Amino acid sequence: MQLGKIDLGIIAFYLLTTIVIGIIISKRASKGLDAYFLGERGMPWYILGVSNASGMFDITGTMWLVYILFVYGLKSAWLSWLWPMFNQIFLMVYLSIWLRRSNVLTGAEWITTRFGTGRGANLSHISVVIFALVSVVGFLAYAFQGIGKFATQFLPWDLANIIPGLSSANMYAILFMGITSIYVISGGMFSVVFTEVLQFAIMTAASIAVGIIAMNKVSPDMLARVVPEGWTNIFFGWRLELDWSGILNAANAKISQDGYSLFTIMFMMMMFKGLLVSMAGPAPNFDMQRILATRSPKEAGLMSGFVNLALFFPRYMMIAGLTVLALVFFLPELRAMGGAVDFEMVLPYAIRNFIPIGLLGVLLAGLLSAFMSTFAATVNAAPAYIVNDIYKRYINPDAGNAKYVLMSKVASLAVVIAGMGFGLIVESINSVTLWIVSALWGGYAAANVLKWYWWRFNGYGYFWGMVSGICAALAVPKLCPNVSALNSFPIILAVSSLFCVLGSLLSKPESDDVLMNFYQSVRPWGFWRPVYKKVIALHPEFQKNRNFWRDWSNIGIGLIWQVSLIALPIFLVIKAWLAMGICLISIILMTFLLKINWYDKLEKE
């Protein structure tokens, strides 16, 4: 496809603007690690919320979401729970607040507030750093796959074999990662947040425009003729019951390959995994970094709640718009591919054929900004673990701020190179997506659930749980290649849980001082009774956290609220007015309930 000069000019102007912003702001980031990685904890919660939403509005994930909406229809709204998307509800309701009370720089540094500074805590600290780096490299590979595949569909230059053996897609991925690295490495979190606000504005405008184009070009009757019965129904029975026979037989093969035919079983697996992963709190990535960068625990909760409002409507306007355009106009080409259909190319096709000149440049700039936003946030999060948790703690604890910032830039560059290297060897977007959200998260869940809710869990248990979980996440796909990523989650979880419990019970509990200080400052609910008794013996005025049932009722309300926020723009684009009206009523009602049962009761810290 040949882009017009206007479109290329818009893209070039956008890329240049982001680099200039990053360089201008870079001086603010040079004050120290707190400035470089957390923006001095001085940015408003809603700005951080927009930044966080922008980081989640990634191009690779958008390609995957378009594919699952195309194949699974409205039932794909539930498939976002594979991440799980509803972890933002847990963060909003209570976990962001608990985490922000620790007042630390990274998730690894948080370990000292829970396990102290003994040998078990040091081992735990190292395991978190390892997980953070493994997960970040995985996310960068995920981004690498998406941007390369996307760019080759739109940009006019063939870059194959500029570096011998590398495809054009790989070269584009390296190019855009390199451009983004300039402002990320030079400006730290200040640059990331300021550019992400700009990027989010572009993405929102482009997304809404795509949805409107689809509404103008596709009528409900046109859509009904090219989708199987039940495609527009968000609810499901024991089986998926979507039969693409005679419409697109390859879609039936894809459903079978994904293993989602018995949809209720898959849904229960997603719910089981999602609840555990959500209860574990944020993984050590940009989501955790935004929480730690807020000004107070209350603002941490507000920021996580705002992500839901900022993200879903514009993103799903784009997803729904591109999907229905492809469904109505792209089916002949897909049928011609036979059994070799690449559903991840649905998004590029729809953009290439239905977005007019001018708006195409804005949309491509928006999608590139989506990639750059996710990539930038991920790159900015990882070096904090290398510099703050390894270099500063073990190698050079007395270096000045200038040295630490310099090392942060070097670490950022190293992480980018590692992510590119891994991105060159993964097979597809879907494979790396499923590995991250199922296998890797299986190794993370057990240790990070127990750390919040069980007083007897100690540093040794955390270390052995994390190490065994990471090893299992890497080994199970090799040892059991026929087991899907989602089905491997219980295996990895069981291995990790066993080592968590054995590691804790075969070693001494953490000291009373460590446990009491953590319990008093973070104030979690859960199995903390022995520690609670010791605290009130010394501090009779201490009030324990009695919000368990209120928090879980808000989580239930929040889940309905979030699914309604996802479904609303899809129903709007396909003009299912009754279903859209029900979603709107649900959103208003759930918002009111959250207002009186969550927002009004947020503690002022």
LOVOKE-770200 format. One record per residue (C-alpha): z, x, y. Coordinates in steps of 0.25 Angstrom, whole numbers, padded with zeros to 4 digits, always signed. Each point is the difference from the previous one (the first is absolute). Layout:
ZXY ...
! end
This chain:
+0000+0000+0000 -0004+0005+0014 +0011-0003+0011 -0005-0003+0014 +0003+0010+0011 +0010-0010+0006 +0008+0000-0013 +0000+0015-0002 +0004+0001+0015 +0012-0009-0002 +0004+0007-0013 -0001+0014+0007 +0007-0005+0012 +0012-0006-0008 +0001+0013-0008 +0000+0009+0012 +0011-0009+0007 +0009+0001-0012 -0001+0015+0000 +0002+0001+0016 +0013-0009-0001 +0006+0008-0011 -0002+0013+0008 +0005-0006+0013 +0013-0005-0007 +0002+0013-0009 +0010+0006+0011 +0010-0011-0003 +0000+0003-0015 +0003+0015+0002 +0015-0003+0004 +0005+0000-0014 -0001-0006-0014 +0006-0013+0005 -0011-0001+0011 -0011+0005-0010 +0004-0010-0011 +0007-0011+0006 -0004-0001+0014 +0014+0003+0005 +0004-0014-0005 -0003-0006+0013 -0012-0009-0002 +0001-0015+0000 +0001-0007-0014 -0013-0009+0003 -0008+0013+0003 +0005+0006-0013 -0003-0013-0007 -0015+0000+0005 -0001+0015-0004 +0006-0003-0014 -0010-0012-0001 -0011+0009+0004 +0003+0010-0010 +0000-0011-0011 -0014-0005+0005 -0007+0011-0008 -0015+0000-0003 +0002+0003-0015 +0010-0012-0002 -0009-0009+0008 -0012+0003-0010 +0009-0003-0012 +0005-0013+0007 -0014-0004+0002 -0003+0003-0014 +0012-0008-0006 -0003-0012+0010 -0014+0000-0005 +0003+0000-0015 +0013-0008+0000 -0001-0009+0012 +0013-0005+0007 +0008+0004-0012 -0002+0014+0005 +0010-0003+0010 +0010+0003-0011 -0006+0013-0004 +0005+0006+0013 +0013+0000-0007 -0005+0012-0009 +0004+0009+0012 +0009-0008+0001 -0003-0006+0014 +0013-0008+0001 +0008+0013+0000 -0001-0003+0015 +0008-0012-0001 +0012+0008-0007 -0001+0010+0011 +0000-0011+0011 +0012-0007-0006 +0009+0011-0003 -0005+0014-0005 -0005+0005+0013 +0013-0003+0006 +0007+0008-0011 -0009+0011+0001 +0000+0002+0015 +0016+0000+0000 -0001+0014-0007 -0006+0006+0013 -0008+0011-0007 -0014+0006+0001 -0006-0002-0014 +0003-0007-0013 +0004+0013-0006 +0010+0003+0011 +0006-0014-0003 +0004+0005-0014 +0012+0008+0007 +0005-0013+0005 +0001-0006-0014 +0003+0012-0009 +0006+0010+0010 -0004+0015-0001 +0004+0004-0014 -0009+0005-0011 -0004-0014-0005 -0004-0004+0015 -0008+0013+0001 -0008-0003-0012 -0002-0014+0004 -0005+0005+0014 -0010+0009-0007 -0005-0012-0009 -0002-0009+0012 -0008+0011+0007 -0009+0002-0013 -0002-0015+0000 -0003-0001+0014 -0011+0011-0001 -0006-0006-0013 -0001-0014+0006 -0006+0005+0013 -0010+0008-0007 -0004-0012-0008 -0001-0009+0012 -0009+0011+0007 -0009+0000-0012 +0000-0015+0001 -0005+0001+0014 -0010+0011-0003 -0007-0009-0011 -0001-0012+0010 -0005+0007+0012 -0010+0008-0007 -0006-0012-0007 +0000-0008+0012 -0006+0010+0010 -0012+0003-0009 -0004-0015+0001 -0001+0000+0015 -0002+0014+0006 -0014+0005+0000 +0002+0015-0004 -0001+0005-0014 +0011+0011-0001 -0002+0003-0015 +0001+0014-0004 +0004+0006+0014 +0011+0005-0009 -0006+0003-0013 +0003-0011-0011 +0006-0010+0010 -0006-0014+0002 -0003-0006+0013 +0012-0009-0002 +0009+0012-0002 -0005+0007+0013 +0002-0013+0008 +0014-0001-0005 +0003+0015+0003 -0006-0002+0014 +0008-0012+0004 +0013+0005-0006 -0003+0013+0009 -0002-0008+0012 +0013-0008-0002 +0008+0012-0003 -0003+0006+0014 +0008-0010+0007 +0011-0003-0011 +0003+0015-0001 +0000+0003+0015 +0008-0012+0005 +0009-0005-0012 +0005-0014+0000 -0002-0002+0015 -0015+0002-0002 +0000-0008-0013 +0007-0012+0007 -0008-0001+0013 -0013+0002-0008 +0004-0011-0010 +0003-0010+0011 -0015+0002+0005 -0005+0000-0014 +0007-0013-0003 -0006-0007+0012 -0014+0004-0004 +0003-0004-0014 +0005-0014+0004 -0012-0003+0009 -0010+0004-0010 +0007-0007-0011 +0001-0014+0007 -0015+0002+0004 -0004+0002-0015 +0008-0013-0003 -0007-0008+0010 -0014+0005-0004 +0003-0004-0014 +0004-0014+0004 -0013-0001+0008 -0009+0004-0011 +0007-0006-0013 +0003-0014-0002 +0010-0006-0010 -0012-0005-0008 -0007+0013+0000 +0013+0007-0005 +0002-0011-0011 -0013+0003-0006 +0003+0014-0003 +0014+0001-0005 +0006-0005-0013 +0009-0013+0000 +0014+0004+0004 -0004+0011+0009 +0006-0006+0013 +0013-0004-0007 +0011+0009+0002 +0009-0005-0011 -0002+0004-0015 +0004-0004-0014 +0002+0008-0012 -0014+0006+0000 -0008+0003+0012 -0011-0010-0003 -0011+0006+0008 -0013+0000-0007 -0011+0007+0007 -0010-0003-0011 -0014-0003+0005 +0004+0005+0014 +0004+0014-0002 +0003+0004-0014 +0005+0014+0004 +0012-0007+0007 +0005-0005-0013 -0001+0014-0006 +0007+0005+0012 +0012-0010-0002 +0001+0004-0015 -0001+0015+0004 +0012-0002+0010 +0008-0007-0010 +0003-0012+0009 -0005-0012-0009 +0014-0004-0004 +0003-0001+0014 +0015-0005-0001 +0004+0011-0009 -0006+0010+0010 +0006-0008+0012 +0014+0002-0007 -0003+0015-0002 -0003+0001+0015 +0012-0008+0004 +0009+0009-0009 -0005+0013+0005 -0001-0005+0014 +0014-0004+0001 +0005+0013-0006 -0009+0008+0009 +0004-0008+0012 +0015+0001-0003 -0002+0015+0000 -0003+0000+0014 -0012+0007+0007 -0006+0012-0007 +0000+0013+0008 -0012-0002+0008 -0004-0005+0014 +0007-0014-0002 +0013+0007-0002 -0003+0009+0012 -0003-0012+0009 +0014-0006-0004 +0007+0013+0003 -0007+0001+0013 +0006-0013+0005 +0011+0000+0011 +0010-0008-0008 +0002-0007-0014 -0003-0013+0007 -0013+0005+0005 -0003+0005-0014 +0000-0014-0005 -0008-0006+0011 -0010+0011-0002 -0002-0003-0014 -0001-0015+0002 -0010+0002+0011 -0009+0008-0009 -0003-0013-0008 -0004-0008+0013 -0009+0011+0005 -0007+0004-0013 -0004-0012-0008 -0008-0009+0009 -0010+0010+0005 -0001+0008-0013 -0003-0013-0008 -0010-0006+0010 -0008+0013-0002 +0002+0000-0015 -0003-0015-0002 -0012+0001+0010 -0007+0012-0007 +0003-0007-0014 -0006-0013+0003 -0013+0006+0006 -0001+0009-0012 +0002-0012-0010 -0011-0008+0007 -0010+0010+0003 +0002+0012-0010 +0001-0006-0013 -0015+0003-0004 +0002+0015+0002 +0013-0001-0008 -0007-0007-0011 -0011+0011+0000 +0010+0011-0002 +0003-0007-0014 +0013+0006-0006 +0001+0012+0010 +0005-0009+0011 +0008+0008+0010 +0009-0011+0007 +0005+0011+0009 -0013+0000+0007 +0001-0015+0004 +0006+0003+0014 -0010+0010+0004 -0011-0009-0004 +0005-0012+0008 +0002+0009+0013 -0014+0006-0002 -0007-0013+0000 +0008-0010+0009 +0006+0008+0011 -0009+0001+0013 -0002+0013+0008 +0011+0003+0009 +0010-0008-0008 -0004+0009-0011 +0005+0012+0007 +0013-0006+0004 +0002-0005-0014 -0003+0014-0006 +0009+0006+0010 +0011-0009-0004 -0002+0003-0014 +0000+0015+0002 +0012-0002+0009 +0007-0008-0012 -0003+0013-0009 +0005+0009+0011 +0012-0008+0003 +0004+0000-0015 -0003+0015-0002 +0007+0004+0013 +0013-0007-0003 +0000+0005-0014 -0003+0015+0004 +0011-0001+0011 +0010-0005-0010 -0002+0011-0011 +0003+0013+0008 +0014-0005+0004 +0004+0002-0014 -0006+0014-0001 +0006+0005+0013 +0013-0008+0002 +0004-0001-0015 -0005+0013-0005 -0003+0010+0011 +0011-0003+0009 +0010-0003-0011 -0002+0011-0009 -0009+0011+0006 +0002+0001+0015 +0012-0009+0005 +0001+0007+0013 -0014+0000+0006 -0003-0006+0013 -0007-0013+0003 -0013+0007+0003 +0000+0007-0014 +0003-0013-0007 -0011-0008+0008 -0010+0012-0004 +0004-0001-0015 -0002-0015+0001 -0014+0002+0004 -0003+0010-0011 +0007-0010-0010 -0009-0011+0005 -0013+0008-0002 +0005+0004-0014 +0002-0015-0003 -0013-0004+0005 -0007+0011-0009 +0008-0004-0012 -0004-0015+0002 -0015+0004+0001 +0001+0008-0012 +0006-0011-0008 -0010-0010+0006 -0012+0008-0006 +0005-0002-0014 +0004-0015+0000 -0010-0010-0006 +0001-0012+0009 +0008-0008+0010 +0005-0010-0010 +0005+0011-0010 +0008+0008+0011 +0005-0014+0006 +0006-0004-0014 +0006+0013-0003 +0007+0001+0013 +0005-0015+0000 +0004+0000-0015 +0002+0013-0007 +0005+0008+0012 +0009-0011+0005 +0006-0002-0014 +0005+0014+0001 +0007-0003+0014 +0006-0014-0002 +0012+0002-0010 +0007+0012+0008 -0003-0007+0013 +0005-0013-0003 +0013+0005-0006 +0003+0009+0012 +0002-0012+0009 +0008-0009-0010 +0008+0008-0010 +0012+0008+0005 +0000+0008-0013 -0014+0005+0001 +0001+0015+0004 -0009+0011+0004 -0003+0005-0014 -0004-0014-0004 -0009-0001+0012 -0007+0014-0003 -0002-0003-0015 -0005-0014+0003 -0010+0005+0010 -0005+0012-0008 -0001-0008-0013 -0007-0011+0008 -0010+0009+0006 -0003+0007-0013 -0002-0013-0007 -0009-0005+0011 -0009+0013-0002 +0001+0000-0015 -0002-0015-0004 -0014-0001+0005 -0004+0012-0008 +0008-0004-0013 -0003-0015+0000 -0014-0001+0007 -0002-0014-0005 +0013-0005+0007 -0003-0006+0014 +0007+0006+0012 +0007-0013+0002 +0005-0001-0015 +0004+0015+0001 +0011-0004+0010 +0010-0005-0010 -0002+0012-0008 +0002+0010+0011 +0012-0009+0006 +0007+0000-0014 -0001+0016-0001 +0005+0002+0015 +0011-0011-0002 +0005+0007-0012 +0001+0014+0006 +0006-0007+0013 +0012-0006-0008 +0002+0012-0009 -0001+0010+0011 +0011-0008+0008 +0010-0003-0012 -0001+0014-0005 +0004+0006+0013 +0012-0002+0010 -0001-0011+0011 -0003+0004+0014 +0013+0003+0008 +0008-0011+0006 -0003+0005+0014 -0015+0000-0002 +0000-0014-0006 +0009-0006+0010 -0007+0006+0012 -0013-0006-0006 +0005-0013-0003 +0007-0001+0014 -0013+0004+0008 -0011-0007-0008 +0009-0012-0005 -0009-0004-0012 +0003-0011-0009 +0000+0002-0015 +0009+0006-0010 +0009+0008+0009 +0014-0007-0003 +0008+0013-0004 -0005+0007+0013 +0003-0013+0008 +0014+0001-0004 +0002+0014+0004 -0006-0003+0014 +0009-0012+0003 +0012+0008-0005 -0003+0009+0012 -0007-0009+0009 +0006-0014-0001 -0009-0005+0011 -0013+0003-0008 -0009-0012-0003 -0009+0001-0012 -0014-0005+0000 +0000-0014-0005 -0014-0003+0003 -0006+0001-0014 -0003-0015-0002 -0005-0001+0014 -0009+0012-0001 -0006-0005-0013 -0003-0014+0006 -0007+0007+0011 -0008+0008-0010 -0004-0013-0006 -0004-0006+0013 -0007+0012+0004 -0009+0001-0012 -0005-0015+0003 -0002+0005+0014 -0008+0012-0003 -0009-0007-0011 -0003-0011+0011 -0003+0011+0010 -0010+0006-0010 -0007-0013-0004 -0001-0006+0014 -0012+0009+0005 -0007-0002-0013 +0001-0015+0000 -0004+0001+0015 -0013+0008-0003 -0004-0009-0012 +0003-0012+0008 +0010-0006-0010 +0007-0008+0011 +0010-0007-0008 +0005+0012-0007 +0000+0008+0013 +0008-0011+0006 +0010+0001-0011 +0001+0015+0002 +0003-0002+0015 +0011-0010-0003 +0006+0009-0010 -0001+0012+0010 +0007-0008+0011 +0011-0005-0009 +0003+0013-0007 +0000+0007+0014 +0010-0010+0005 +0009+0002-0012 -0001+0015+0001 +0004-0001+0015 +0013-0008-0003 +0003+0007-0013 -0004+0015+0003 -0004+0003+0015 +0012-0008+0006 +0009+0008-0009 -0005+0014+0001 +0011+0009+0004 +0000+0007+0013 +0002+0015-0002 
! end
